[in-house]
Amino acid sequence: MIREMQDRDLEAVLAIEAQAFSSHWTHQQMVYELHENTFAYLYVYEEDGIVLGYIDYWITFDTCQLASIAVSKEARRRGIAKVLMDEMIKAAEAKYCSVISLEVRMSNEPAKSLYQRYGFVEASIRKNYYSDNHEDAILMVKGLGGEW
């Protein structure tokens, strides 16, 4: 089931974050997202009381930005990322967003494939985007409510 993230989920979400990303968010950054970022929407995917994935996206005016999405290693390839992406897209459409954007590592083929299945297209390259290894990021966008 999908539900809003709560303080009690922080430990599990940070563990998933550390598994999924070489350059991951700190506890302090995640607390900021949860309590202080008024544009942030955070949800977890939970089964039998265990958090298996999460999503963090921002909605500002008519734009949605995917900040982070990850699924625990043991729960990958089960459609959890799809459930989380569907939640974000539904919320963006309900808030009348015209576009969703995200950055993804150039080398992250599974994520790029997921985003392409949702109709995201490559818009540009952000050079040296990631601080851990200076890898480039691909800016991907998806238009909502008509042609983009």
URBELPE-V888891 format. One record per backbone hydrogen bond with DSSP energy under -0.5 kcal/mol. CO is the residue of the C=O (numbers start at 1). NH is the residue of the N-H. If there is no record, write none. Layout:
# URBELPE-V888891
co/nh
CO/NH
CO/NH
This chain:
# URBELPE-V888891
co/nh
1/46
3/44
6/9
7/10
9/13
10/14
11/15
12/16
13/17
14/18
15/19
16/20
17/21
22/24
26/30
27/31
28/32
29/33
30/34
31/35
32/36
32/37
36/38
37/40
39/59
41/57
42/5
43/55
44/3
44/46
45/52
45/53
47/50
49/51
50/47
50/52
52/72
53/45
54/70
55/43
56/67
56/68
57/41
58/60
58/65
60/63
62/98
62/99
63/60
64/101
65/58
65/67
68/56
70/54
72/75
73/76
75/78
79/83
80/84
81/85
82/86
83/87
84/88
85/89
86/90
87/91
88/92
89/93
90/94
91/95
92/97
93/96
98/144
99/64
100/142
101/66
102/140
104/138
105/108
107/109
108/112
109/113
110/114
111/115
112/116
113/117
114/118
115/118
115/120
116/119
121/141
124/139
125/127
126/129
126/137
130/134
135/129
135/130
136/106
137/126
137/139
138/104
138/140
139/123
139/124
140/102
141/121
142/100
